[in-house]
Amino acid sequence: MNELIICRCEEVTKDEILEAIGAGAISINAIKRLTRAGMGLCQGKICCRLLSLLLSDELKTPLGELEPYSVRPPVRPVKFSALIADEE
């Protein structure tokens, strides 16, 4: 077993990533849906490069040929008073 943590935010291990690829995940977005890797607080800034390297290695596909993954900015809570103040 390889308990190496790839995604620190969601505590996803290398084994879980490899299992997702074995189950048919052929893109970073598919790996994210199956494991939540890249969906934590950093939004993949730390782990998506590692995910790309693992996927490239397992699929024997050059990095440049992999489907680009979706990047979303982190969501931060906003107080209602801040929204009301902007309208006034």
N, C-alpha and C positions, 0 to 999 in steps of 0.2 A: 504494500500500500504506500502511496505517495501522499502524505498529508501536507505537502508544501502549499502554503496559502498563496494563491494568485491574486485574489481580490480581498484586500484587508477590510474594506468597509462592510462587505457582505459575508466575509469569512468563507469564501468559496475556494476549495482545494484544487490542485492539479488533477487529482483523480476524478473529481466531479466534472471538470472541464472535458477531460478525455472521455468520460462516460457520455457526456452530451454529444460530443463529436461522433462517438460510436453509435449513438442513437439516431444519427442523421443530421445533426446541426452542421451546415456547411457555410455558415456566415457568423460574424460576430453578433449580429442582431439575434440570430437563432440561439446562440449560446447564452446571450443575455436573457432571453425569454425562458430558457430551460433552467438556468442556474441563478439568475439575478446578479451575476458578475457584471461589474460596470454600472450598476444601478444604485450604488451607495452614495454617500455624501460627496465623494470626489467626482462622481459622474464619469468614471472611467479614465480620469487623467493619469492615474497610477497604473492600472491593470490592463487597459485595452491594448497597449503595445505587447504585453506578454500574451494576451489572448490571441492577438494576430500572429505572433511567432509560433505559438502552439498549433493553431489552426493551419498555418502554412506548412509546418513540419508534418502534421498528421495527414493532410490532404495531398502532400507533395506538390504544392502549388506555390509559385513565387508570390511574395507579399504584394507586389504591384497588381496581381490578377485577382486578389480577394475583393469581394464586394465591400465598399466603404460602410462603416457602421454609423448609426445615428448618434449624434451628439446633441444633448439637450442641456441648457443651462440649469444650474441648481435652482430649486424653488425655495424662496424664503418667505416666511409669514409676514404679512403686512397688517398693521392695525387699521381698523375701520376709520379711526380718527385721521389717519394720514390720507386716506382716500377722500374723505369729506373735505379736508383742508385744501386739497388740490382743486376742488370744484368751486370754492369760494373765491 
